[in-house]
Amino acid sequence: MWVDVPGHAAFEARHQGAVRLRNRLQTANVVLHSLGLLLTVLGFVLLLPLAFAVLAGEFRQGYRTLLAFAVPSAASFVLGLGLKTLFRRGEPNGLQAMLICGVGWLACSALGGVAFVIGIGAAYLDGFFETMSGFTTTGITMFTGLDRMPRSILFWRSLTQWVGGLGILTFFLAVVYQSGSAHNLFGAESHKIETRRLVPGIAHTVRILWGIYAGFTVAVVAALALAGMSVFDGICHSFTALSTGGFSPYDESIGYYGRIAHPHYAWIEYILVVAMLIGGTNFLIHYRVLTGSPKAVYDNTEMRYWWGLIALFVGVVAAERMIRLNALAGVEFAGSGFWKEVESTFRGVLFQVVSIITTTGFGTRDIAGAYFGNVARQLFLVMMVVGGCVGSTGGGIKVLRVAILAKLMKREVYRVRVPLRAISTITLDGKPVEPNEVRRVSGLFFTWVVLLVVGGVVTAFLSDLGGYESFSGMFSALGNIGPCYITVPQMSQLHPLVKITYILGMLAGRLEILPVLLLFSPRAWRS
C-alpha cells in the first residue's frame, strides 16, 4: 500500500527542477562553447576578403572596405574566444548538435552581414539577409549595381556561398573540430545527406569531401579561364556554381557575357552547366566515379530520376518555346541559320533548367520575361521544390525523396487492388526503405507545403504583389534557389517582416527544417 510521505511531493518537485536546471546549463555550455569555436573560424574566414582588399589596393580609395572585414573579423574573434573561455566544452548529443547548427548559422550570418553595412552602406537587415542568402546558397539578393561594387565585397558574397555549399559546420569539422561526437554535428547539418561514409572516420570523410569540392573548384576556374573569362570572374563563378548558390559579380548574371558579345560566351554557359550539374549531384557519386566506378552516374534510382527529370523539363520547356514563339519560322531548314537557332534555343533552355533544378539560380534570361512561357514558369516552380540530389550542394526536397514519394503513391494504389493482408514494401535499388524514413519524408514534404503557404500569405499580406509573385518568393527562399518572379528592386523594398520570413525560410530549407524548429522549442533547450 502506498503511503504518502509529508513533503515528498515538494521534494520531487525540487528534484525535477534541479534536473531541468542542470540540463539547461549543460545544453547552454555545449552549444555556446561550440559556437565560440565556430565564430573563431569565421574570424579567420573574414580575413580572406580583407587580404583580397589589401592585395587589390582598395585602401587607396579609403579604408572603408578594409574596415568592412576587419570589424566583423575582430568581433568574431572576441566573441568566439569569450564563449570558449566562459563555457565548458562538452560532447554534443544529437539534439544539442542541431541547436549548435541552427544557432551557428544565424550567428555567422549576423556577423557576416556587418561587412555589407560598413562596406557599401547597406541596411543591417539587408546585410544579414544577403549573408544568410550566401551561406545557405540561396542566391536571393538585396543589391543592385553589383558591377560597381568593390571587388572584395563581391568576393565575400561568393565566398559565403562556397563555404556554405558543403555546410558551415562541415567546413568547421574539416578545419578544427576533433571530437568523438563529430558525427552528430555532421548529421545535424547534413541529415538530409546519406549517412554512409566514404571511408572509416568522420574526419577523414569530411576532408575527402572538401578535397573533391576544392579540386572541382580549381578545374572550373581553369576551364572558365580557357574560355576567356577573367581570373576574378572565374573564381567568383566557380565558387557559386559548384555550391549551387548563383551569386554573380554582375546584375545580369551570366547573361552579361552574351550582352557584351563575349567571343566565347556559349562555351562559358556550357562550362557552367557542367559545373552546376556537378554541384547538384551527390558527392558520393563523384567519389565513386573518381575511384574507378563510372557506372555510378546511372546505376541507382536517384540518378536515373535525376537525368530523367532534367531531360523531361528541357524537352517540355524547349517545345513550348519553339511552338509559342515559332522560333524557326522563315529559317531555311538544314541551313546554318536553322541549326544556329536550334543550338541557341537548346542552350538557353538547358542552362536555365539546370540552373533552376540544381537550385543554383544563374540566369542568361529573365525567368519572368518574355523568353519563357507560362508552362515554363510553372515548371520552374516545380523544379524549385524538387531541387538536386541528396548529398549535393543543391537545395529543394531532393530527387531521392521525390522517388520515395512516387513509390509511396504507387504502393497505395497497389494496396487498393490486393487483400489487406498482402505485404507491400517500398524498395529502392533492391533494398527496402524503412517505414520511419517514409514517414519522415512525408512529414518533411507536408511541412514544406505549410511553410510555402505561410510565406506566400505573409508576402501577399504585406506587399502589393500578386499571388503568383508572392508564392514564388517563398518557393525561392525555402528551395534555396534565388530567382523568382519578384524583381530585385521589389525584393529590396519588401516589408521587414517579409524579409525575416524569407531569412527563416532560407535557413529552414538549407537545414531541412528540423534544426530551425528546435530553436523555438523550450523543451529542446532543457534536454
TIMINU-789284 format. One record per residue (C-alpha): x, y, z; residue in one letter; residue number from 1. Coordinates in Angstrom, 3 decimals. Layout:
TIMINU-789284
SITE        xx        yy        zz  residuo  num
SITE         X         Y         Z        A  NUM
...
end
This chain:
TIMINU-789284
SITE        xx        yy        zz  residuo  num
SITE     0.000     0.000     0.000        M    1
SITE     1.305     3.473    -0.969        W    2
SITE     1.853     5.765     1.978        V    3
SITE     2.154     9.466     1.249        D    4
SITE     5.199    10.892     2.974        V    5
SITE     4.824    14.522     4.050        P    6
SITE     6.950    16.754     1.865        G    7
SITE     7.560    14.013    -0.700        H    8
SITE     5.779    15.910    -3.491        A    9
SITE     7.688    19.077    -2.692        A   10
SITE    10.967    17.149    -2.681        F   11
SITE    10.148    15.583    -6.048        E   12
SITE     9.269    18.977    -7.488        A   13
SITE    12.565    20.457    -6.283        R   14
SITE    14.437    17.458    -7.661        H   15
SITE    12.781    17.765   -11.059        Q   16
SITE    13.503    21.481   -11.087        G   17
SITE    17.152    20.854   -10.283        A   18
SITE    17.381    18.275   -13.084        V   19
SITE    15.858    20.706   -15.604        R   20
SITE    18.217    23.459   -14.493        L   21
SITE    21.222    21.144   -14.791        R   22
SITE    20.132    20.044   -18.259        N   23
SITE    19.678    23.639   -19.362        R   24
SITE    23.107    24.601   -18.096        L   25
SITE    24.690    21.580   -19.755        Q   26
SITE    22.991    22.341   -23.059        T   27
SITE    23.984    26.014   -22.822        A   28
SITE    27.600    25.056   -22.080        N   29
SITE    27.842    22.654   -25.008        V   30
SITE    26.059    24.917   -27.506        V   31
SITE    27.815    28.161   -26.568        L   32
SITE    31.305    26.617   -26.316        H   33
SITE    30.901    25.063   -29.766        S   34
SITE    29.531    28.380   -31.051        L   35
SITE    32.687    30.051   -29.746        G   36
SITE    34.846    27.647   -31.755        L   37
SITE    32.736    28.264   -34.848        L   38
SITE    32.942    32.048   -34.542        L   39
SITE    36.714    31.819   -34.172        T   40
SITE    36.838    30.000   -37.513        V   41
SITE    34.561    32.666   -39.020        L   42
SITE    37.039    35.296   -37.852        G   43
SITE    39.758    33.625   -39.911        F   44
SITE    37.449    33.275   -42.936        V   45
SITE    36.731    37.021   -42.848        L   46
SITE    40.454    37.664   -43.126        L   47
SITE    40.383    36.249   -46.683        L   48
SITE    38.358    39.108   -48.250        P   49
SITE    40.351    41.522   -46.066        L   50
SITE    43.579    40.180   -47.581        A   51
SITE    41.982    40.412   -51.040        F   52
SITE    41.089    44.066   -50.426        A   53
SITE    44.683    44.816   -49.397        V   54
SITE    46.175    42.995   -52.394        L   55
SITE    43.724    44.716   -54.758        A   56
SITE    44.783    48.098   -53.403        G   57
SITE    41.289    49.099   -52.349        E   58
SITE    42.749    51.042   -49.425        F   59
SITE    43.835    53.699   -51.935        R   60
SITE    40.162    54.715   -52.265        Q   61
SITE    39.756    54.786   -48.491        G   62
SITE    39.718    52.329   -45.648        Y   63
SITE    36.007    51.571   -45.746        R   64
SITE    36.303    48.147   -47.350        T   65
SITE    39.176    47.210   -45.054        L   66
SITE    37.048    48.062   -42.035        L   67
SITE    34.162    46.140   -43.595        A   68
SITE    36.026    42.906   -42.917        F   69
SITE    38.352    43.898   -40.070        A   70
SITE    35.463    44.860   -37.769        V   71
SITE    33.359    41.669   -38.091        P   72
SITE    36.534    39.557   -38.058        S   73
SITE    37.647    41.153   -34.791        A   74
SITE    34.127    40.795   -33.368        A   75
SITE    34.091    37.110   -34.335        S   76
SITE    37.418    36.508   -32.634        F   77
SITE    36.413    38.367   -29.464        V   78
SITE    33.009    36.693   -29.179        L   79
SITE    34.402    33.311   -30.129        G   80
SITE    37.257    33.387   -27.624        L   81
SITE    34.927    34.758   -24.963        G   82
SITE    32.388    31.956   -25.412        L   83
SITE    35.142    29.320   -25.479        K   84
SITE    36.514    30.660   -22.199        T   85
SITE    33.244    31.190   -20.339        L   86
SITE    31.563    27.903   -21.215        F   87
SITE    32.873    24.397   -20.721        R   88
SITE    33.484    22.055   -23.599        R   89
SITE    31.192    19.059   -23.853        G   90
SITE    30.338    16.305   -26.291        E   91
SITE    27.097    17.343   -28.053        P   92
SITE    24.377    14.749   -28.419        N   93
SITE    22.143    14.685   -31.482        G   94
SITE    19.684    17.274   -30.183        L   95
SITE    22.409    19.638   -28.966        Q   96
SITE    24.179    19.312   -32.314        A   97
SITE    21.032    20.525   -34.085        M   98
SITE    20.843    23.507   -31.725        L   99
SITE    24.513    24.286   -32.446        I  100
SITE    23.707    24.061   -36.138        C  101
SITE    20.763    26.476   -36.018        G  102
SITE    22.437    28.990   -33.688        V  103
SITE    25.733    28.761   -35.592        G  104
SITE    24.220    29.588   -38.979        W  105
SITE    22.303    32.525   -37.516        L  106
SITE    25.364    33.892   -35.693        A  107
SITE    27.660    33.588   -38.711        C  108
SITE    25.127    35.342   -40.928        S  109
SITE    24.542    38.059   -38.335        A  110
SITE    28.261    38.859   -38.075        L  111
SITE    28.995    38.383   -41.781        G  112
SITE    26.258    40.865   -42.646        G  113
SITE    28.228    43.649   -40.953        V  114
SITE    30.606    43.644   -43.953        A  115
SITE    27.803    44.912   -46.214        F  116
SITE    26.735    47.542   -43.698        V  117
SITE    30.219    49.040   -43.451        I  118
SITE    31.419    48.265   -46.979        G  119
SITE    28.511    49.551   -49.060        I  120
SITE    26.274    51.287   -46.521        G  121
SITE    23.509    48.685   -46.638        A  122
SITE    20.784    48.493   -44.000        A  123
SITE    21.674    45.860   -41.410        Y  124
SITE    18.650    43.669   -42.159        L  125
SITE    19.595    43.665   -45.861        D  126
SITE    23.200    42.762   -44.998        G  127
SITE    22.009    39.954   -42.714        F  128
SITE    19.649    38.781   -45.470        F  129
SITE    22.419    38.814   -48.093        E  130
SITE    24.805    36.833   -45.897        T  131
SITE    22.158    34.258   -44.989        M  132
SITE    21.336    34.011   -48.691        S  133
SITE    25.034    33.402   -49.318        G  134
SITE    25.722    30.843   -46.601        F  135
SITE    22.538    28.909   -47.417        T  136
SITE    23.486    29.099   -51.141        T  137
SITE    20.074    30.582   -51.899        T  138
SITE    21.213    33.484   -54.045        G  139
SITE    18.342    35.934   -53.481        I  140
SITE    19.999    39.334   -53.468        T  141
SITE    19.020    42.660   -51.957        M  142
SITE    21.512    44.625   -54.033        F  143
SITE    21.729    46.156   -57.478        T  144
SITE    24.724    47.895   -59.037        G  145
SITE    26.946    44.874   -58.456        L  146
SITE    29.183    45.887   -61.376        D  147
SITE    30.240    48.990   -59.432        R  148
SITE    30.788    47.390   -56.033        M  149
SITE    34.269    46.886   -54.521        P  150
SITE    35.676    43.571   -55.655        R  151
SITE    36.378    42.481   -52.092        S  152
SITE    32.640    42.731   -51.351        I  153
SITE    31.850    40.662   -54.448        L  154
SITE    34.498    38.143   -53.414        F  155
SITE    32.937    37.907   -49.931        W  156
SITE    29.488    37.233   -51.443        R  157
SITE    30.920    34.379   -53.496        S  158
SITE    32.999    33.039   -50.607        L  159
SITE    29.946    32.787   -48.333        T  160
SITE    28.322    30.526   -50.902        Q  161
SITE    31.414    28.383   -51.397        W  162
SITE    31.781    27.839   -47.639        V  163
SITE    28.063    27.205   -47.268        G  164
SITE    27.956    24.760   -50.179        G  165
SITE    29.052    21.740   -48.169        L  166
SITE    27.996    23.443   -44.954        G  167
SITE    29.441    25.818   -42.370        I  168
SITE    29.705    23.067   -39.764        L  169
SITE    31.210    20.663   -42.299        T  170
SITE    33.864    23.285   -43.037        F  171
SITE    34.320    23.710   -39.281        F  172
SITE    34.807    19.958   -38.854        L  173
SITE    37.305    19.835   -41.710        A  174
SITE    39.372    22.680   -40.248        V  175
SITE    39.482    22.368   -36.477        V  176
SITE    36.971    20.132   -34.759        Y  177
SITE    38.259    16.850   -33.391        Q  178
SITE    35.751    15.010   -31.236        S  179
SITE    34.127    11.653   -30.832        G  180
SITE    30.767    13.336   -31.351        S  181
SITE    31.741    14.962   -34.649        A  182
SITE    29.314    12.639   -36.400        H  183
SITE    26.457    14.354   -34.505        N  184
SITE    27.461    17.761   -35.857        L  185
SITE    27.887    16.341   -39.351        F  186
SITE    24.476    14.689   -39.122        G  187
SITE    22.767    17.807   -37.735        A  188
SITE    23.741    19.891   -40.745        E  189
SITE    23.736    17.072   -43.262        S  190
SITE    20.936    14.844   -42.030        H  191
SITE    19.457    15.245   -45.485        K  192
SITE    22.583    13.523   -46.821        I  193
SITE    23.051     9.784   -46.886        E  194
SITE    24.814     8.889   -43.673        T  195
SITE    27.021     6.308   -45.334        R  196
SITE    30.620     7.435   -45.004        R  197
SITE    33.056     7.425   -47.881        L  198
SITE    35.773     5.951   -45.652        V  199
SITE    36.031     4.972   -41.967        P  200
SITE    36.180     8.009   -39.678        G  201
SITE    34.006    11.096   -39.991        I  202
SITE    37.002    13.492   -40.058        A  203
SITE    38.548    11.583   -42.958        H  204
SITE    35.222    11.555   -44.802        T  205
SITE    34.752    15.305   -44.377        V  206
SITE    38.259    16.061   -45.610        R  207
SITE    37.757    13.872   -48.677        I  208
SITE    34.513    15.720   -49.437        L  209
SITE    36.263    19.082   -49.187        W  210
SITE    39.168    17.781   -51.258        G  211
SITE    36.798    16.758   -54.064        I  212
SITE    34.964    20.075   -53.766        Y  213
SITE    38.179    22.127   -53.909        A  214
SITE    39.502    20.057   -56.809        G  215
SITE    36.364    20.675   -58.867        F  216
SITE    36.595    24.383   -57.995        T  217
SITE    40.121    24.642   -59.390        V  218
SITE    39.088    22.707   -62.513        A  219
SITE    36.151    25.023   -63.208        V  220
SITE    38.299    28.143   -62.703        V  221
SITE    40.792    26.752   -65.221        A  222
SITE    38.071    25.872   -67.733        A  223
SITE    36.496    29.334   -67.491        L  224
SITE    39.929    30.939   -67.915        A  225
SITE    40.459    28.911   -71.099        L  226
SITE    37.091    30.213   -72.325        A  227
SITE    38.328    33.773   -71.867        G  228
SITE    36.761    34.714   -68.529        M  229
SITE    38.895    36.859   -66.222        S  230
SITE    40.504    35.129   -63.236        V  231
SITE    38.426    37.122   -60.749        F  232
SITE    35.152    36.349   -62.531        D  233
SITE    36.218    32.727   -62.901        G  234
SITE    36.871    32.357   -59.173        I  235
SITE    33.578    34.004   -58.219        C  236
SITE    31.517    31.973   -60.678        H  237
SITE    33.323    28.748   -59.840        S  238
SITE    32.579    29.300   -56.134        F  239
SITE    28.912    29.942   -56.789        T  240
SITE    28.338    27.319   -59.497        A  241
SITE    29.709    24.345   -57.548        L  242
SITE    27.971    25.499   -54.385        S  243
SITE    24.771    25.895   -56.452        T  244
SITE    24.478    29.377   -54.973        G  245
SITE    24.200    31.595   -58.036        G  246
SITE    25.684    34.904   -56.873        F  247
SITE    27.418    36.704   -59.744        S  248
SITE    29.530    39.885   -59.891        P  249
SITE    27.032    41.259   -62.436        Y  250
SITE    23.402    42.332   -62.165        D  251
SITE    22.706    40.458   -65.410        E  252
SITE    24.299    37.288   -64.033        S  253
SITE    25.699    35.078   -66.823        I  254
SITE    23.620    36.981   -69.377        G  255
SITE    26.222    39.740   -69.048        Y  256
SITE    28.628    37.817   -71.296        Y  257
SITE    26.053    37.468   -74.034        G  258
SITE    25.159    41.139   -73.846        R  259
SITE    28.760    42.277   -74.301        I  260
SITE    29.150    39.683   -77.094        A  261
SITE    31.995    37.869   -75.366        H  262
SITE    33.633    35.769   -78.111        P  263
SITE    33.186    32.533   -76.134        H  264
SITE    30.028    33.230   -74.151        Y  265
SITE    28.422    29.999   -75.416        A  266
SITE    31.344    27.948   -74.072        W  267
SITE    31.120    29.799   -70.761        I  268
SITE    27.469    28.770   -70.491        E  269
SITE    28.203    25.108   -71.291        Y  270
SITE    31.070    25.013   -68.764        I  271
SITE    28.801    26.417   -66.087        L  272
SITE    26.080    23.889   -66.961        V  273
SITE    28.589    21.119   -66.216        V  274
SITE    29.692    22.858   -63.001        A  275
SITE    26.097    23.226   -61.803        M  276
SITE    25.375    19.566   -62.571        L  277
SITE    28.455    18.584   -60.542        I  278
SITE    27.213    20.648   -57.605        G  279
SITE    23.695    19.237   -57.851        G  280
SITE    24.867    15.609   -57.880        T  281
SITE    25.505    13.518   -54.771        N  282
SITE    29.176    13.799   -53.805        F  283
SITE    29.202    10.086   -53.046        L  284
SITE    28.657     9.598   -56.798        I  285
SITE    31.654    11.828   -57.517        H  286
SITE    33.762     9.798   -55.116        Y  287
SITE    32.714     6.525   -56.768        R  288
SITE    33.453     7.886   -60.249        V  289
SITE    36.844     9.270   -59.188        L  290
SITE    37.759     5.956   -57.583        T  291
SITE    37.068     3.972   -60.747        G  292
SITE    33.326     3.339   -60.988        S  293
SITE    31.911     5.452   -63.851        P  294
SITE    28.664     3.465   -63.893        K  295
SITE    27.774     5.257   -60.640        A  296
SITE    26.286     8.083   -62.733        V  297
SITE    23.279     5.908   -63.653        Y  298
SITE    23.261     2.732   -61.532        D  299
SITE    20.843     3.868   -58.818        N  300
SITE    17.278     5.135   -58.620        T  301
SITE    18.074     8.725   -57.725        E  302
SITE    20.497     9.221   -60.619        M  303
SITE    18.056     7.723   -63.115        R  304
SITE    15.327    10.049   -61.815        Y  305
SITE    17.817    12.946   -61.905        W  306
SITE    18.726    12.563   -65.579        W  307
SITE    15.130    11.723   -66.477        G  308
SITE    13.706    14.853   -64.841        L  309
SITE    16.308    17.096   -66.478        I  310
SITE    15.573    15.583   -69.916        A  311
SITE    11.820    15.917   -69.361        L  312
SITE    11.970    19.552   -68.243        F  313
SITE    14.365    20.553   -71.043        V  314
SITE    12.173    18.851   -73.622        G  315
SITE     8.912    20.422   -72.463        V  316
SITE    10.318    23.941   -71.985        V  317
SITE    12.119    23.843   -75.340        A  318
SITE     8.997    22.549   -77.108        A  319
SITE     6.882    25.335   -75.611        E  320
SITE     9.356    27.967   -76.717        R  321
SITE     9.515    26.632   -80.268        M  322
SITE     5.737    26.399   -80.537        I  323
SITE     4.804    29.616   -78.742        R  324
SITE     7.324    31.852   -80.463        L  325
SITE     7.555    29.847   -83.692        N  326
SITE    11.304    30.397   -83.344        A  327
SITE    12.250    28.780   -86.648        L  328
SITE     9.654    30.480   -88.840        A  329
SITE    11.186    31.654   -92.077        G  330
SITE    14.518    29.938   -91.392        V  331
SITE    15.648    27.620   -94.165        E  332
SITE    15.622    24.023   -92.946        F  333
SITE    19.094    22.424   -92.761        A  334
SITE    20.720    25.796   -93.361        G  335
SITE    23.282    27.277   -90.995        S  336
SITE    20.691    29.673   -89.584        G  337
SITE    18.378    26.777   -88.696        F  338
SITE    20.971    24.871   -86.680        W  339
SITE    22.258    28.051   -85.088        K  340
SITE    18.742    28.809   -83.856        E  341
SITE    18.292    25.223   -82.618        V  342
SITE    21.576    25.362   -80.711        E  343
SITE    20.769    28.762   -79.217        S  344
SITE    17.325    27.618   -78.051        T  345
SITE    18.674    24.341   -76.684        F  346
SITE    21.486    26.102   -74.825        R  347
SITE    19.214    28.777   -73.381        G  348
SITE    16.663    26.245   -72.155        V  349
SITE    19.265    23.748   -70.913        L  350
SITE    21.107    26.424   -68.977        F  351
SITE    18.007    27.729   -67.233        Q  352
SITE    16.547    24.291   -66.455        V  353
SITE    19.846    23.082   -64.965        V  354
SITE    20.247    26.364   -63.097        S  355
SITE    16.798    26.042   -61.513        I  356
SITE    16.706    22.308   -60.758        I  357
SITE    20.171    22.378   -59.190        T  358
SITE    18.943    25.469   -57.251        T  359
SITE    21.915    27.494   -58.495        T  360
SITE    19.982    30.431   -59.856        G  361
SITE    22.323    31.738   -62.550        F  362
SITE    20.485    33.345   -65.421        G  363
SITE    21.064    34.054   -69.068        T  364
SITE    17.402    35.020   -69.410        R  365
SITE    14.869    36.506   -67.012        D  366
SITE    12.617    33.613   -65.968        I  367
SITE     9.727    36.076   -65.646        A  368
SITE    10.447    37.666   -69.041        G  369
SITE     9.016    37.055   -72.483        A  370
SITE    11.567    34.372   -73.384        Y  371
SITE     9.756    31.734   -71.300        F  372
SITE     6.049    30.935   -71.494        G  373
SITE     3.506    30.055   -68.813        N  374
SITE     4.296    26.347   -68.903        V  375
SITE     7.984    27.045   -68.281        A  376
SITE     7.181    29.400   -65.396        R  377
SITE     5.023    26.768   -63.727        Q  378
SITE     7.634    24.070   -64.238        L  379
SITE    10.309    26.330   -62.758        F  380
SITE     8.305    26.378   -59.509        L  381
SITE     8.143    22.577   -59.598        V  382
SITE    11.912    22.412   -60.125        M  383
SITE    12.455    24.727   -57.142        M  384
SITE    10.642    22.226   -54.940        V  385
SITE    12.385    19.151   -56.376        V  386
SITE    15.939    20.507   -56.218        G  387
SITE    19.133    18.476   -56.544        G  388
SITE    20.274    15.094   -55.263        C  389
SITE    20.836    14.139   -51.639        V  390
SITE    24.457    14.606   -50.633        G  391
SITE    24.818    17.509   -53.073        S  392
SITE    25.166    21.247   -52.527        T  393
SITE    21.698    21.747   -54.036        G  394
SITE    18.537    22.697   -52.174        G  395
SITE    14.941    21.590   -52.554        G  396
SITE    13.171    18.471   -51.317        I  397
SITE    15.767    16.339   -53.172        K  398
SITE    15.300    13.907   -56.046        V  399
SITE    15.601    10.807   -53.854        L  400
SITE    12.668    11.940   -51.742        R  401
SITE    10.610    12.568   -54.857        V  402
SITE    11.370     8.979   -55.861        A  403
SITE    10.274     7.733   -52.430        I  404
SITE     7.032     9.731   -52.578        L  405
SITE     6.351     8.399   -56.098        A  406
SITE     6.886     4.828   -54.907        K  407
SITE     4.673     5.530   -51.879        L  408
SITE     1.852     6.611   -54.173        M  409
SITE     2.393     3.557   -56.352        K  410
SITE     2.242     1.320   -53.267        R  411
SITE    -1.024     2.885   -52.074        E  412
SITE    -2.608     2.266   -55.481        V  413
SITE    -1.331    -1.324   -55.329        Y  414
SITE    -2.783    -1.881   -51.855        R  415
SITE    -6.244    -0.877   -53.061        V  416
SITE    -6.138    -3.749   -55.574        R  417
SITE    -4.895    -6.524   -53.259        V  418
SITE    -6.097    -8.074   -49.967        P  419
SITE    -5.290    -6.073   -46.824        L  420
SITE    -3.076    -8.859   -45.521        R  421
SITE    -0.789    -8.641   -48.568        A  422
SITE     2.713    -7.383   -47.785        I  423
SITE     3.818    -4.323   -49.731        S  424
SITE     7.180    -2.728   -49.125        T  425
SITE     8.756     0.317   -50.739        I  426
SITE    12.142    -0.578   -52.169        T  427
SITE    14.968     1.441   -53.664        L  428
SITE    17.669    -0.306   -55.666        D  429
SITE    16.525    -3.654   -54.321        G  430
SITE    16.630    -2.579   -50.663        K  431
SITE    13.556    -1.902   -48.507        P  432
SITE    13.037     1.652   -47.304        V  433
SITE    12.437     1.794   -43.555        E  434
SITE     8.881     2.839   -42.604        P  435
SITE    10.332     5.560   -40.351        N  436
SITE    12.139     7.059   -43.328        E  437
SITE     8.945     7.023   -45.405        V  438
SITE     7.090     8.789   -42.577        R  439
SITE     9.924    11.312   -42.199        R  440
SITE     9.872    12.126   -45.923        V  441
SITE     6.082    12.529   -45.858        S  442
SITE     6.281    14.759   -42.785        G  443
SITE     9.032    16.867   -44.321        L  444
SITE     7.057    17.345   -47.532        F  445
SITE     3.941    18.344   -45.570        F  446
SITE     5.957    20.877   -43.544        T  447
SITE     7.394    22.279   -46.774        W  448
SITE     3.879    22.845   -48.110        V  449
SITE     2.825    24.554   -44.869        V  450
SITE     5.863    26.866   -44.898        L  451
SITE     5.301    27.711   -48.574        L  452
SITE     1.714    28.701   -47.805        V  453
SITE     2.711    30.753   -44.750        V  454
SITE     5.479    32.574   -46.647        G  455
SITE     3.240    33.270   -49.620        G  456
SITE     0.422    34.605   -47.450        V  457
SITE     2.772    36.815   -45.399        V  458
SITE     4.252    38.248   -48.604        T  459
SITE     0.868    38.921   -50.173        A  460
SITE    -0.488    40.429   -46.963        F  461
SITE     2.408    42.867   -46.502        L  462
SITE     3.037    43.851   -50.125        S  463
SITE     1.189    44.801   -53.281        D  464
SITE     2.493    41.753   -55.156        L  465
SITE     0.117    39.315   -56.805        G  466
SITE    -0.457    35.804   -55.535        G  467
SITE     1.811    34.236   -58.174        Y  468
SITE     4.728    36.510   -57.331        E  469
SITE     4.149    36.248   -53.575        S  470
SITE     4.307    32.464   -53.560        F  471
SITE     7.333    32.426   -55.869        S  472
SITE     9.350    34.376   -53.285        G  473
SITE     8.895    31.703   -50.605        M  474
SITE     9.434    28.958   -53.203        F  475
SITE    12.778    30.590   -53.914        S  476
SITE    13.740    31.094   -50.250        A  477
SITE    12.711    27.656   -48.984        L  478
SITE    14.159    25.897   -52.031        G  479
SITE    17.450    27.848   -51.728        N  480
SITE    17.178    28.795   -55.372        I  481
SITE    17.378    32.606   -55.776        G  482
SITE    15.465    33.621   -58.925        P  483
SITE    11.737    34.137   -58.585        C  484
SITE     9.030    36.316   -60.066        Y  485
SITE     9.875    39.243   -57.781        I  486
SITE    12.424    41.684   -59.182        T  487
SITE    15.483    42.719   -57.162        V  488
SITE    14.188    46.303   -56.635        P  489
SITE    10.862    44.872   -55.434        Q  490
SITE    12.670    42.430   -53.156        M  491
SITE    14.727    45.168   -51.539        S  492
SITE    11.536    47.159   -50.806        Q  493
SITE     9.670    44.318   -49.120        L  494
SITE     8.371    44.776   -45.579        H  495
SITE    10.967    43.841   -42.908        P  496
SITE     8.694    41.057   -41.642        L  497
SITE     8.660    39.505   -45.124        V  498
SITE    12.459    39.658   -45.228        K  499
SITE    12.668    37.966   -41.819        I  500
SITE    10.233    35.300   -43.042        T  501
SITE    12.493    34.654   -46.035        Y  502
SITE    15.596    34.562   -43.808        I  503
SITE    13.994    31.835   -41.694        L  504
SITE    12.763    30.135   -44.870        G  505
SITE    16.268    30.070   -46.364        M  506
SITE    17.688    28.617   -43.142        L  507
SITE    14.883    26.060   -42.838        A  508
SITE    15.377    24.973   -46.437        G  509
SITE    19.137    24.599   -46.035        R  510
SITE    18.950    22.739   -42.720        L  511
SITE    15.864    20.703   -43.621        E  512
SITE    13.534    22.492   -41.212        I  513
SITE    14.023    20.439   -38.014        L  514
SITE    17.024    22.326   -36.520        P  515
SITE    15.202    25.625   -37.073        V  516
SITE    12.011    24.400   -35.392        L  517
SITE    14.045    23.136   -32.436        L  518
SITE    15.421    26.653   -31.841        L  519
SITE    11.904    27.708   -30.829        F  520
SITE    11.257    24.663   -28.633        S  521
SITE    11.839    25.324   -24.900        P  522
SITE    11.879    21.583   -24.271        R  523
SITE    14.820    21.144   -26.652        A  524
SITE    16.905    23.546   -24.545        W  525
SITE    16.086    21.541   -21.408        R  526
SITE    17.245    18.210   -22.861        S  527
end
